[in-house]
């Protein structure tokens, strides 16, 4: 009689684990499909890299100057 309870418990455990596994697989498939659909209808806009590169270089020089000034001020204090 105890053997039947153990076997029945194992069956329920496998059924529950299988259900969760299938749900997670379905969730992954649906999330990937949703991602493909969203990227198809709402593509990311293309940016002009030349303009952003010039701005980035200007910002880079400003940042380097600010860091240099901060280090100099810290060493003097």
Phi and psi in degrees as a GROMACS rama.xvg file:
@    title "Ramachandran Plot"
@    xaxis  label "Phi"
@    yaxis  label "Psi"
@TYPE xy
-66.4832  -31.2537  UNK-2
-64.6574  -39.5188  UNK-3
-63.1791  -38.5221  UNK-4
-66.9453  -38.9718  UNK-5
-66.595  -43.6756  UNK-6
-64.8779  -42.4764  UNK-7
-64.755  -39.8056  UNK-8
-63.305  -40.1488  UNK-9
-65.1548  -38.9285  UNK-10
-62.6729  -45.3812  UNK-11
-64.8902  -37.2609  UNK-12
-63.5688  -46.3721  UNK-13
-65.1782  -38.1096  UNK-14
-63.506  -44.8997  UNK-15
-65.914  -44.4865  UNK-16
-65.4492  -38.6867  UNK-17
-65.0845  -40.1444  UNK-18
-63.3635  -44.9014  UNK-19
-64.2304  -43.044  UNK-20
-60.9248  -46.246  UNK-21
-64.4327  -39.1528  UNK-22
-62.6178  -42.6735  UNK-23
-66.4969  -39.2147  UNK-24
-62.6562  -44.9549  UNK-25
-61.4758  -40.1434  UNK-26
-63.0478  -42.622  UNK-27
-64.4184  -44.8003  UNK-28
-62.1891  -44.4946  UNK-29
-67.1217  -37.1643  UNK-30
-65.924  -41.2903  UNK-31
-65.7565  -40.9595  UNK-32
-64.0506  -41.3209  UNK-33
-63.2752  -39.4546  UNK-34
-63.4002  -43.0571  UNK-35
-63.749  -43.7255  UNK-36
-64.8155  -43.1044  UNK-37
-64.8501  -42.8035  UNK-38
-67.6469  -26.5753  UNK-39
-72.4749  -43.7384  UNK-40
-89.0739  -23.4445  UNK-41
-130.059  73.2637  UNK-42
-69.3762  154.806  UNK-43
-74.6509  136.052  UNK-44
-67.6369  143.82  UNK-45
-81.9501  133.432  UNK-46
-105.098  150.915  UNK-47
-80.6636  114.79  UNK-48
-75.3103  -26.6002  UNK-49
-66.9591  -41.7271  UNK-50
-68.2492  -40.1703  UNK-51
-71.1923  -28.7277  UNK-52
-68.0119  -41.4481  UNK-53
-63.7354  -46.2454  UNK-54
-63.1568  -37.2662  UNK-55
-65.2044  -40.0053  UNK-56
-67.1488  -38.5183  UNK-57
-65.2492  -44.4183  UNK-58
-64.0745  -36.345  UNK-59
-62.6698  -44.6833  UNK-60
-64.1146  -39.5073  UNK-61
-64.9958  -41.7656  UNK-62
-66.2559  -43.0891  UNK-63
-61.4981  -41.7726  UNK-64
-63.6175  -41.5072  UNK-65
-66.4555  -41.3499  UNK-66
-65.0279  -43.0776  UNK-67
-61.0512  -43.6552  UNK-68
-64.1811  -39.7037  UNK-69
-66.482  -41.3868  UNK-70
-65.3682  -43.3518  UNK-71
-61.6885  -44.2837  UNK-72
-64.0187  -39.8956  UNK-73
-66.0293  -40.4479  UNK-74
-69.9709  -31.086  UNK-75
-77.4588  -28.0014  UNK-76
